[in-house]
Amino acid sequence: MRLTMFSDLALRVLMFTQAAGGRLVTIDEMANAYSISRTHLTKVVNALTRTGYLSAVRGRSGGLRLAIPADQIVLGEVIRATEPDFALVSCFTSGEQCVIANCCRLRGVLDEALAAFLAVLDGKTLESITLKPGDFRVLVKTDQNR
Amino acid sequence: MRLTMFSDLALRVLMFTQAAGGRLVTIDEMANAYSISRTHLTKVVNALTRTGYLSAVRGRSGGLRLAIPADQIVLGEVIRATEPDFALVSCFTSGEQCVIANCCRLRGVLDEALAAFLAVLDGKTLESITLKPGDFRVLVKTDQNR
């Protein structure tokens, strides 16, 4: 059972941006810190900007910062925004017509398990997984670790 | 977030076998009922036999039945046996060395969510998702729906 790499990166981008403590961060900086392709990160950053988690300042000295306080960024909501679906088994997507689709009781059980999974993440915010700038070694340059 | 197709099929095989109520079922029969490749089902059946959920009777009139009562087949344990991993994010697999691996607090949060997911499934058995033979339409032939 896996989340998509997109969600994984989204969470890492938010953690990095928060650790910078308000300083504008760049995609290049995050790509270097995590050794991840700039292209992938750009898509993730665009999605996080579109969904209101990041705000982007354009221009030469521009960059990204959190658009809302970290204690208001609920991890369950981030995952819901970044996962394409929670189709634990194939019949959850509309296309498949399983012979037992109309009477299957597995779906209810899996829905319940998924709700329990998301409930834990709905109780956590970005604030609950805060890192210090120094945790990213030399790469997050803020007043605290210069 | 998805389970593998392997787990999906494993659960469906167990549901089908249980609905047959002790009658020996065949892979062909299940492949027809679910419109699923015989090759995929064979791998799943082999795994379920190896892990002690199914017992196979060889020979011309052979087939498969549950090796243990349905109320002792815990869905959480089935999923643990059939999922290759629960690597929700990439760092859960041993290979990846993320820059924040040693201090990251996301892993603990995701572990907690995963535990909640599995706890729900640990509280359910195959018995809790029992279907009647007729739910598989004409395909499960038992005394009840002849």
Interface residues (C-beta under 8 A of the other chain):
Chain A: M1 R2 L3 T4 M5 S7 D8 L11 R12 M15 A33 Y34 S35 L75 I79 E83 D85 F86 A87 L88 V89 S90 C98 V99 I100 C103 C104 R105 L106 V109 E112 A113 L114 A116 F117 L118 A119 V120 L121 K124 S128 I129 T130 L131 K132 D135 F136 R137 L139
Chain B: M1 R2 L3 T4 M5 S7 D8 L11 R12 M15 A33 Y34 S35 L75 I79 E83 D85 F86 A87 L88 V89 S90 C98 V99 I100 C103 C104 R105 L106 V109 E112 A113 L114 A116 F117 L118 A119 V120 L121 K124 S128 I129 T130 L131 K132 D135 F136 R137 L139
